Amino acid sequence: MRRFILIVLILGSTLISGCSNKNEIDEITFVTIIGINKTKDSGIELNALCAVPRNFSSIGSNGGGKGEPNYIISEQGNSISNILEKIKLKEGKELFFGQNKIILFSDELGNDNINKLVQEFLHLSEFQPTNWIGITDGSTTEVLKLKPNSTESISDFLDSAFSGGGTNTMGILPIYLYRFYSLHLENGQTPYAMVLKRINNANFISFDKLALFRDNKIVGSIGSNEISFLQMLLGKKLKRVVFEVKKNTYSVTNYKKSISFSGDSLQIKLNLDMAIEGKSTKLTKNSIFSIENELEKKFEERLNSLLIKFKDLRVDPIGLGKYYMFNNSKELTEKQWLEHNFQNIKTDIQVNVSIKKIGKML
């Protein structure tokens, strides 16, 4: 899809400009990812990954040019707008951000009031509020330098992962720029963002952590299985969810969740239709019933542990505070909810597992 959009832009530019001795595409810098790092003097470094259309095999003539399809421009300053002006002067070209889908922040910035920068991006007309936001484990530059085997650009790879086009899993929970910012302003739910890590300078990125925010800073994280539970509690569309329990593999084929409060008592109900993967032997009704009971117990323990972690970190990515305030007709500040009411709720978690399929899932 990104390649198609870029082709349209190229053709449109050619048609509008008419005949010319200049290559109009070379007069535009196409920015596809923005990465922000913190500098030693407490300023910021902006890294813009830029595309060279003629060097993409899917676009350029004769399978693309011989040069690299992407390059990185870096500048430092105290504000996003100031740095963008510096880049324009350095490039001597117009910057085009229509292809930009993702804005990355280093984890160091995530620990230092990231919301100020998010707000600035939202106020700049060049950027879309539906850009994805991500946190890098270390410098954003390491991620921008990566060259995936499956695509010609790391921007395509990340867009596919965040949109679900290439990774149909509930272990990745993306969030838009505007949504991340709005959760900072709302009472009853706290922000989160996926963490990207380049593994040992290899050509590989892991998405196995979700950063949790409070007071504009990262205060902790959860892993991939916990992210899957969080997605279900948020009521997200079902994607592939796999759990390993005692060396056996189970996948969720359907789910329903219910969250309610009665006073300070929280009840969470999670109904899971599941499949046993890889089992070739026939199971009796009693053995299936035993497996269902075992899974229910395990999942209830995991959900309880997850809620305890959220309480300890004083974060609420589920938005339980919104349920509490609605059901109890109360208005609370974020501090009141996270530090007092949330800490004192009584929790009843009920998981119901129903094995619907046995055998290898396709």
Helices and strands as residue ranges (DSSP letters): H 2-17, G 24-27, E 28-38, E 44-51, G 53-55, G 61-63, E 70-77, H 80-91, E 94-96, E 102-106, H 107-110, H 115-123, E 132-136, H 140-144, H 154-163, H 177-185, E 192-198, E 205-214, E 217-223, H 224-233, E 242-245, E 248-262, E 265-277, H 285-313, H 320-328, H 334-336, I 337-341, H 342-344, E 346-358
